[in-house]
Amino acid sequence: MRPRLNYARFLTQAAIIAAVYTVLTLVFAPLSYGESMIQVRISEMLTILPYYTPAAIPGLFVGAIVSNLFSPVGAVDVILGSLATLIAAYLSYRIPDKWLVPIPPIAVNGLVIGGMLHYVYEFPLLLSILSVTAGQTVSCYIFGGILMAALEKTRQYIFPEQNRG
């Protein structure tokens, strides 16, 4: 039986995740956006959070929408980039093994954002997909792994409703 959802906690967690995602994206804007195939969006380390709370799904989605409003790519990034984040967050939430949780954001963003960069900037498609995938791997597995290690010590206080792992 699933625990009863605490809506105030859910909304608070989602809002905090959205805000932190946006701040990290904007603070590291030169790495997050641009006309380069080499991008490492540091805020993507937060894509491990659906493992800990379902509130991360809307939180990451809203954070991506707000962040992508500042993207030089424009509306295409707001729509496609944000939808890619939503799909990846939902798929990550469905994965039971925490070490596999980064795979959906890496794969989905590699394909969607790589394809988008190919379309907008006419980068070679395969190279674009591979470079976005590499940047996502750094963000999700290296920085996300560090975040996971830190959360292991405090998750019962931050995400008490989740009993995974």
Residue frames as a rotation matrix with the C-alpha (Angstrom) as fourth column:
MET 1
0.579 0.815 0.000 0.00
0.815 -0.579 0.000 0.00
0.000 0.000 -1.000 0.00
ARG 2
-0.240 -0.645 0.725 1.33
0.609 -0.682 -0.405 3.43
0.756 0.345 0.556 -0.94
PRO 3
-0.563 0.012 -0.827 1.65
0.747 -0.422 -0.514 6.06
-0.355 -0.906 0.229 1.77
ARG 4
0.567 0.824 0.008 -0.85
0.783 -0.535 -0.317 8.92
-0.257 0.185 -0.948 1.72
LEU 5
-0.161 -0.631 0.759 0.43
0.824 -0.509 -0.248 11.87
0.543 0.586 0.602 -0.28
ASN 6
0.104 0.075 -0.992 1.19
0.714 -0.700 0.022 15.01
-0.692 -0.710 -0.126 1.69
TYR 7
0.560 0.231 0.796 0.24
0.808 -0.364 -0.463 17.70
0.183 0.902 -0.391 -0.87
ALA 8
0.968 -0.247 -0.048 1.93
-0.221 -0.927 0.303 20.57
-0.119 -0.283 -0.952 0.97
ARG 9
0.211 -0.936 0.281 5.21
-0.129 0.258 0.957 18.65
-0.969 -0.239 -0.067 1.09
PHE 10
0.142 -0.086 0.986 4.81
0.860 0.503 -0.079 17.57
-0.489 0.860 0.146 -2.54
LEU 11
0.822 0.246 0.514 4.25
0.499 -0.746 -0.441 21.14
0.275 0.619 -0.736 -3.77
THR 12
0.817 -0.573 -0.063 7.05
-0.399 -0.641 0.655 22.51
-0.416 -0.510 -0.753 -1.60
GLN 13
0.057 -0.819 0.571 9.51
0.214 0.568 0.794 19.90
-0.975 0.077 0.207 -2.86
ALA 14
0.312 0.120 0.943 8.47
0.936 0.135 -0.326 20.48
-0.166 0.984 -0.070 -6.48
ALA 15
0.974 0.098 0.206 8.85
0.136 -0.975 -0.177 24.26
0.183 0.200 -0.963 -6.11
ILE 16
0.562 -0.827 0.023 12.26
-0.400 -0.247 0.883 23.97
-0.724 -0.505 -0.469 -4.47
ILE 17
-0.013 -0.552 0.834 13.49
0.575 0.678 0.457 21.54
-0.818 0.485 0.309 -7.14
ALA 18
0.599 0.293 0.746 12.22
0.793 -0.349 -0.500 23.87
0.114 0.890 -0.441 -9.90
ALA 19
0.976 -0.219 0.004 13.95
-0.215 -0.955 0.206 26.86
-0.042 -0.202 -0.979 -8.29
VAL 20
0.299 -0.920 0.253 17.25
-0.221 0.191 0.956 25.06
-0.928 -0.342 -0.146 -7.72
TYR 21
0.142 -0.190 0.972 17.21
0.840 0.542 -0.017 23.68
-0.524 0.818 0.236 -11.29
THR 22
0.817 0.254 0.518 16.61
0.517 -0.722 -0.461 27.17
0.257 0.644 -0.721 -12.68
VAL 23
0.846 -0.531 -0.039 19.27
-0.416 -0.705 0.574 28.82
-0.333 -0.469 -0.818 -10.53
LEU 24
0.125 -0.840 0.527 21.89
0.117 0.540 0.833 26.19
-0.985 -0.042 0.166 -11.39
THR 25
0.313 0.044 0.949 21.08
0.924 0.217 -0.315 26.48
-0.220 0.975 0.027 -15.09
LEU 26
0.910 0.118 0.397 21.34
0.248 -0.923 -0.295 30.28
0.331 0.367 -0.869 -15.07
VAL 27
0.708 -0.706 0.014 24.44
-0.375 -0.360 0.854 30.46
-0.598 -0.610 -0.520 -12.85
PHE 28
-0.285 -0.815 0.504 26.23
0.078 0.504 0.860 28.05
-0.955 0.285 -0.080 -15.19
ALA 29
0.645 0.708 -0.288 24.60
-0.171 -0.235 -0.957 29.51
-0.745 0.666 -0.030 -18.34
PRO 30
0.104 -0.626 -0.772 27.75
-0.975 -0.216 0.044 29.38
-0.195 0.749 -0.633 -20.49
LEU 31
-0.893 -0.409 0.188 27.82
-0.384 0.910 0.156 25.60
-0.235 0.067 -0.970 -20.01
SER 32
-0.407 0.835 0.371 24.02
0.149 0.461 -0.875 25.19
-0.901 -0.301 -0.312 -20.10
TYR 33
0.715 0.698 -0.034 23.19
0.175 -0.226 -0.958 26.89
-0.677 0.679 -0.284 -23.38
GLY 34
-0.006 -0.714 -0.700 24.75
-0.455 -0.621 0.638 28.03
-0.891 0.322 -0.321 -26.52
GLU 35
0.725 0.205 -0.657 25.67
-0.683 0.090 -0.725 27.43
-0.089 0.975 0.205 -30.07
SER 36
-0.423 -0.901 -0.101 28.16
-0.896 0.432 -0.105 24.75
0.138 0.046 -0.989 -29.10
MET 37
0.278 0.463 -0.842 27.62
-0.315 0.872 0.375 21.02
0.907 0.161 0.388 -29.25
ILE 38
-0.498 -0.519 -0.694 29.57
0.513 0.469 -0.719 20.72
0.699 -0.714 0.032 -26.00
GLN 39
-0.040 0.559 0.828 27.12
-0.628 -0.659 0.415 21.43
0.777 -0.503 0.378 -23.21
VAL 40
-0.600 -0.058 -0.798 27.12
0.542 0.704 -0.459 20.26
0.589 -0.707 -0.391 -19.62
ARG 41
0.057 0.703 0.709 23.98
-0.378 -0.642 0.667 21.49
0.924 -0.306 0.229 -17.89
ILE 42
-0.859 -0.507 0.072 25.01
-0.223 0.244 -0.944 21.17
0.461 -0.827 -0.322 -14.24
SER 43
-0.377 0.803 0.461 21.35
-0.904 -0.211 -0.372 21.38
-0.201 -0.557 0.806 -13.17
GLU 44
0.261 0.468 -0.844 20.76
-0.683 0.708 0.181 18.01
0.683 0.529 0.504 -14.86
MET 45
-0.815 -0.526 -0.244 22.37
-0.164 0.613 -0.773 16.40
0.556 -0.590 -0.586 -11.82
LEU 46
-0.617 0.655 0.437 18.95
-0.686 -0.177 -0.705 16.94
-0.385 -0.735 0.558 -10.21
THR 47
0.029 0.657 -0.753 17.45
-0.877 0.378 0.296 14.39
0.479 0.652 0.587 -12.60
ILE 48
-0.721 -0.254 -0.645 18.33
0.061 0.904 -0.424 11.71
0.690 -0.345 -0.636 -10.02
LEU 49
-0.860 0.326 0.392 15.70
-0.501 -0.394 -0.771 13.19
-0.096 -0.859 0.502 -7.68
PRO 50
0.084 0.940 -0.332 12.70
-0.875 0.229 0.426 11.28
0.476 0.255 0.842 -9.11
TYR 51
-0.303 -0.255 -0.918 14.24
0.141 0.941 -0.308 8.22
0.943 -0.223 -0.249 -7.41
TYR 52
-0.921 -0.187 -0.342 13.64
0.360 -0.070 -0.930 9.97
0.150 -0.980 0.132 -4.07
THR 53
-0.448 0.801 -0.397 10.35
0.144 -0.374 -0.916 11.78
-0.882 -0.468 0.052 -4.65
PRO 54
-0.107 0.492 0.864 7.64
0.982 0.186 0.016 11.97
-0.153 0.850 -0.504 -7.33
ALA 55
0.708 0.339 -0.619 7.58
0.342 -0.932 -0.119 15.74
-0.617 -0.127 -0.776 -6.68
ALA 56
-0.320 -0.905 -0.280 10.76
0.022 -0.303 0.953 15.91
-0.947 0.299 0.117 -8.74
ILE 57
-0.335 0.230 0.913 8.77
0.904 0.351 0.244 15.15
-0.264 0.908 -0.326 -11.91
PRO 58
0.690 0.596 0.410 6.82
0.690 -0.713 -0.126 18.44
0.217 0.370 -0.903 -12.00
GLY 59
0.682 -0.492 -0.542 9.71
0.109 -0.664 0.740 20.23
-0.723 -0.563 -0.399 -10.27
LEU 60
-0.409 -0.870 0.276 12.19
0.385 0.109 0.916 19.34
-0.827 0.482 0.290 -13.00
PHE 61
-0.096 0.474 0.875 9.62
0.995 0.012 0.103 20.08
0.038 0.881 -0.472 -15.70
VAL 62
0.890 0.452 -0.064 8.83
0.456 -0.885 0.095 23.57
-0.013 -0.113 -0.993 -14.37
GLY 63
0.361 -0.848 -0.389 12.53
0.047 -0.400 0.915 24.24
-0.931 -0.349 -0.105 -13.75
ALA 64
-0.486 -0.522 0.701 13.29
0.691 0.261 0.674 23.28
-0.535 0.812 0.234 -17.36
ILE 65
0.379 0.685 0.622 10.50
0.906 -0.413 -0.097 25.51
0.190 0.600 -0.777 -18.69
VAL 66
0.929 -0.026 -0.370 11.73
0.125 -0.917 0.379 28.54
-0.349 -0.398 -0.849 -16.75
SER 67
0.041 -0.999 -0.032 15.38
0.111 -0.027 0.993 27.83
-0.993 -0.044 0.110 -17.61
ASN 68
-0.384 -0.187 0.904 14.64
0.843 0.329 0.426 27.29
-0.377 0.926 0.031 -21.28
LEU 69
0.778 0.628 0.009 12.90
0.598 -0.737 -0.314 30.67
-0.191 0.250 -0.949 -21.47
PHE 70
0.596 -0.653 -0.466 16.46
-0.385 -0.743 0.548 32.07
-0.705 -0.148 -0.694 -21.35
SER 71
0.054 -0.580 0.813 17.79
0.526 0.708 0.470 29.72
-0.848 0.403 0.343 -24.01
PRO 72
-0.483 -0.281 -0.829 19.17
-0.481 -0.706 0.520 31.27
-0.731 0.650 0.206 -27.20
VAL 73
-0.952 0.167 0.255 17.34
0.299 0.672 0.678 28.53
-0.058 0.722 -0.690 -29.11
GLY 74
-0.718 0.692 0.073 13.99
-0.671 -0.717 0.190 30.05
0.184 0.087 0.979 -28.10
ALA 75
0.130 0.949 0.286 10.56
-0.979 0.168 -0.113 28.46
-0.155 -0.265 0.952 -28.20
VAL 76
0.378 -0.045 -0.925 11.85
-0.445 0.867 -0.224 25.21
0.812 0.496 0.308 -29.67
ASP 77
-0.654 -0.695 -0.300 13.94
-0.013 0.406 -0.914 24.64
0.756 -0.594 -0.274 -26.53
VAL 78
-0.606 0.518 0.604 11.11
-0.790 -0.300 -0.535 25.70
-0.096 -0.801 0.591 -24.21
ILE 79
0.463 0.873 -0.155 8.83
-0.886 0.458 -0.067 23.12
0.013 0.169 0.986 -25.79
LEU 80
0.576 -0.235 -0.783 11.12
-0.212 0.882 -0.421 20.24
0.789 0.409 0.458 -26.80
GLY 81
-0.510 -0.860 0.022 13.70
-0.202 0.095 -0.975 20.63
0.836 -0.502 -0.222 -24.02
SER 82
-0.501 0.387 0.774 11.05
-0.865 -0.189 -0.465 20.86
-0.034 -0.902 0.430 -21.32
LEU 83
0.641 0.747 -0.176 9.06
-0.761 0.649 -0.017 17.91
0.102 0.144 0.984 -22.68
ALA 84
0.187 -0.669 -0.720 12.27
-0.130 0.709 -0.693 15.87
0.974 0.223 0.045 -22.86
THR 85
-0.764 -0.468 0.444 12.88
-0.451 -0.105 -0.886 16.67
0.461 -0.878 -0.131 -19.18
LEU 86
-0.008 0.859 0.511 9.31
-0.986 0.079 -0.148 15.70
-0.168 -0.505 0.846 -18.25
ILE 87
0.732 0.267 -0.627 9.53
-0.474 0.861 -0.186 12.36
0.490 0.433 0.757 -20.09
ALA 88
-0.164 -0.896 -0.413 12.97
-0.071 0.429 -0.901 11.59
0.984 -0.118 -0.134 -18.64
ALA 89
-0.660 -0.051 0.750 11.85
-0.718 -0.252 -0.649 12.49
0.222 -0.966 0.129 -15.10
TYR 90
0.415 0.880 0.229 8.82
-0.905 0.425 0.009 10.21
-0.089 -0.211 0.973 -15.33
LEU 91
0.643 -0.231 -0.731 10.89
-0.193 0.874 -0.446 7.33
0.741 0.428 0.517 -16.71
SER 92
-0.486 -0.866 0.117 13.52
-0.274 0.024 -0.961 7.88
0.830 -0.499 -0.249 -13.99
TYR 93
-0.262 0.490 0.831 10.81
-0.965 -0.117 -0.236 7.70
-0.019 -0.864 0.503 -11.33
ARG 94
0.737 0.650 -0.187 9.75
-0.667 0.744 -0.043 4.29
0.111 0.157 0.981 -12.67
ILE 95
0.190 -0.758 -0.624 13.26
-0.206 0.590 -0.780 2.81
0.960 0.277 -0.044 -12.39
PRO 96
0.945 0.306 -0.114 13.76
0.023 0.284 0.959 0.85
0.326 -0.909 0.261 -9.15
ASP 97
0.393 -0.880 -0.265 17.58
0.916 0.351 0.193 0.82
-0.077 -0.319 0.945 -9.13
LYS 98
0.770 -0.018 -0.637 19.12
0.151 -0.966 0.209 4.16
-0.620 -0.257 -0.742 -8.14
TRP 99
-0.254 -0.956 -0.145 22.25
-0.004 -0.149 0.989 3.58
-0.967 0.252 0.034 -10.22
LEU 100
-0.577 0.129 0.807 20.13
0.799 0.293 0.525 3.23
-0.169 0.947 -0.272 -13.37
VAL 101
0.336 0.794 -0.506 18.04
0.684 -0.575 -0.449 6.36
-0.647 -0.195 -0.737 -12.69
PRO 102
-0.105 -0.397 -0.912 20.34
-0.260 -0.874 0.410 8.63
-0.960 0.280 -0.011 -14.79
ILE 103
-0.711 -0.258 0.654 19.83
0.467 0.522 0.714 6.55
-0.526 0.813 -0.250 -17.94
PRO 104
0.247 0.856 0.455 16.50
0.944 -0.106 -0.313 8.11
-0.220 0.506 -0.834 -19.06
PRO 105
0.753 0.039 -0.657 17.74
0.022 -0.999 -0.033 11.73
-0.658 0.010 -0.753 -18.84
ILE 106
-0.336 -0.933 -0.129 20.92
-0.239 -0.048 0.970 10.78
-0.911 0.357 -0.207 -20.66
ALA 107
-0.652 0.089 0.753 19.12
0.630 0.615 0.474 8.89
-0.421 0.783 -0.457 -23.44
VAL 108
0.389 0.905 0.170 16.09
0.874 -0.305 -0.377 11.15
-0.290 0.296 -0.910 -23.86
ASN 109
0.675 -0.164 -0.719 18.07
-0.095 -0.986 0.136 14.40
-0.732 -0.023 -0.681 -23.81
GLY 110
-0.462 -0.875 0.147 20.80
0.001 0.165 0.986 12.94
-0.887 0.456 -0.075 -25.99
LEU 111
-0.490 0.345 0.801 18.24
0.846 0.409 0.341 12.15
-0.210 0.844 -0.493 -28.68
VAL 112
0.544 0.837 0.068 15.88
0.832 -0.527 -0.170 15.12
-0.107 0.149 -0.983 -28.29
ILE 113
0.682 -0.331 -0.652 18.37
-0.076 -0.919 0.387 17.90
-0.727 -0.215 -0.652 -27.55
GLY 114
-0.449 -0.855 0.260 20.93
0.161 0.209 0.965 16.42
-0.879 0.475 0.043 -29.93
GLY 115
-0.248 0.468 0.848 18.28
0.962 0.223 0.159 16.37
-0.115 0.855 -0.505 -32.64
MET 116
0.779 0.564 -0.272 17.18
0.559 -0.823 -0.105 19.89
-0.283 -0.071 -0.956 -31.75
LEU 117
0.234 -0.785 -0.573 20.75
-0.153 -0.612 0.776 21.23
-0.960 -0.094 -0.264 -32.00
HIS 118
-0.615 -0.379 0.691 21.10
0.552 0.419 0.721 19.48
-0.563 0.825 -0.048 -35.36
TYR 119
0.177 0.813 0.555 17.90
0.984 -0.156 -0.085 21.12
0.017 0.561 -0.828 -36.58
VAL 120
0.879 0.246 -0.407 18.60
0.327 -0.935 0.140 24.62
-0.346 -0.257 -0.902 -35.22
TYR 121
0.433 -0.808 -0.400 22.37
-0.503 -0.585 0.636 24.91
-0.748 -0.074 -0.660 -35.74
GLU 122
0.849 -0.015 -0.528 22.81
-0.477 0.410 -0.778 22.31
0.228 0.912 0.341 -38.50
PHE 123
-0.146 -0.855 0.498 25.37
-0.908 0.316 0.276 20.35
-0.394 -0.412 -0.822 -36.47
PRO 124
-0.533 -0.058 -0.844 26.03
-0.504 0.823 0.261 16.82
0.680 0.565 -0.468 -37.76
LEU 125
0.439 0.891 0.117 23.23
-0.623 0.208 0.754 14.71
0.647 -0.404 0.646 -36.25
LEU 126
0.624 -0.199 -0.756 25.27
0.430 0.895 0.119 11.81
0.652 -0.400 0.644 -34.85
LEU 127
-0.493 -0.870 0.007 27.94
0.538 -0.311 -0.783 14.10
0.683 -0.382 0.622 -33.45
SER 128
-0.393 0.458 0.797 25.28
-0.579 -0.797 0.172 16.32
0.714 -0.394 0.578 -31.89
ILE 129
0.704 0.684 -0.192 23.54
-0.334 0.556 0.761 13.36
0.627 -0.472 0.620 -30.22
LEU 130
0.356 -0.645 -0.676 26.83
0.691 0.669 -0.274 11.94
0.629 -0.369 0.684 -28.95
SER 131
-0.643 -0.648 0.407 28.03
0.226 -0.669 -0.708 15.28
0.731 -0.363 0.577 -27.55
VAL 132
-0.026 0.712 0.702 24.76
-0.774 -0.458 0.436 15.95
0.632 -0.532 0.563 -25.70
THR 133
0.790 0.285 -0.543 24.81
0.013 0.878 0.479 12.37
0.613 -0.385 0.690 -24.40
ALA 134
-0.111 -0.921 -0.374 28.38
0.683 0.203 -0.702 12.86
0.722 -0.333 0.606 -23.14
GLY 135
-0.661 -0.096 0.744 27.45
-0.289 -0.883 -0.371 16.11
0.692 -0.460 0.556 -21.38
GLN 136
0.398 0.885 0.241 24.39
-0.693 0.118 0.712 14.47
0.602 -0.450 0.660 -19.84
THR 137
0.545 -0.268 -0.794 26.53
0.420 0.907 -0.018 11.56
0.726 -0.324 0.607 -18.64
VAL 138
-0.611 -0.787 0.086 28.86
0.376 -0.384 -0.843 13.98
0.697 -0.483 0.531 -16.84
SER 139
-0.474 0.493 0.729 25.93
-0.678 -0.733 0.056 15.86
0.562 -0.468 0.682 -15.26
CYS 140
0.498 0.867 -0.027 23.78
-0.677 0.408 0.612 12.87
0.542 -0.287 0.790 -14.36
TYR 141
0.708 -0.224 -0.670 26.34
0.360 0.930 0.069 10.26
0.608 -0.290 0.739 -13.33
ILE 142
-0.388 -0.911 -0.136 29.23
0.614 -0.145 -0.776 12.32
0.688 -0.385 0.616 -11.97
PHE 143
-0.797 0.115 0.593 27.45
-0.398 -0.839 -0.372 15.30
0.454 -0.532 0.715 -10.40
GLY 144
0.276 0.961 -0.011 24.24
-0.705 0.210 0.677 13.30
0.653 -0.179 0.736 -9.86
GLY 145
0.313 -0.257 -0.914 26.28
0.410 0.905 -0.114 10.52
0.857 -0.339 0.389 -8.23
ILE 146
-0.804 -0.594 0.035 27.82
0.275 -0.422 -0.864 13.01
0.528 -0.685 0.503 -5.82
LEU 147
-0.429 0.742 0.515 24.32
-0.792 -0.583 0.180 14.31
0.434 -0.331 0.838 -5.03
MET 148
0.487 0.603 -0.631 23.08
-0.261 0.790 0.554 10.74
0.833 -0.105 0.543 -4.46
ALA 149
-0.217 -0.664 -0.716 25.93
0.608 0.482 -0.631 10.05
0.764 -0.572 0.299 -2.06
ALA 150
-0.923 -0.095 0.374 25.08
-0.174 -0.764 -0.622 13.21
0.344 -0.639 0.688 -0.12
LEU 151
-0.110 0.980 0.167 21.36
-0.836 -0.182 0.517 12.37
0.537 -0.083 0.840 -0.07
GLU 152
0.035 0.099 -0.995 21.94
0.151 0.983 0.103 8.88
0.988 -0.154 0.019 1.31
LYS 153
-0.779 -0.427 -0.459 22.85
0.507 0.003 -0.862 10.41
0.369 -0.904 0.214 4.67
THR 154
-0.899 0.388 -0.203 19.84
-0.173 -0.740 -0.650 12.76
-0.403 -0.550 0.732 4.86
ARG 155
-0.792 0.586 -0.170 17.10
-0.180 0.042 0.983 11.35
0.583 0.809 0.072 2.64
GLN 156
-0.383 0.694 -0.610 14.92
0.846 0.529 0.070 10.17
0.370 -0.489 -0.790 5.55
TYR 157
-0.362 0.217 -0.906 14.63
0.556 -0.730 -0.397 13.83
-0.748 -0.648 0.144 6.62
ILE 158
-0.760 -0.001 -0.649 14.31
-0.419 -0.763 0.492 15.41
-0.496 0.647 0.580 3.18
PHE 159
-0.370 0.608 -0.702 12.18
-0.741 0.262 0.618 12.72
0.560 0.749 0.354 1.50
PRO 160
-0.697 0.010 0.717 10.52
-0.617 0.501 -0.607 10.85
-0.366 -0.865 -0.343 4.39
GLU 161
0.328 0.940 0.094 7.59
-0.721 0.313 -0.618 9.53
-0.610 0.134 0.781 2.32
GLN 162
0.517 -0.217 -0.828 9.85
-0.675 0.492 -0.550 7.56
0.527 0.843 0.108 0.00
ASN 163
0.429 -0.350 0.833 11.05
-0.605 0.573 0.553 4.21
-0.671 -0.741 0.034 1.26
ARG 164
0.958 -0.146 -0.246 13.20
-0.139 0.513 -0.847 3.09
0.250 0.846 0.472 -1.65
GLY 165
0.404 -0.914 -0.034 16.65
-0.672 -0.272 -0.689 1.78
0.620 0.302 -0.724 -1.82
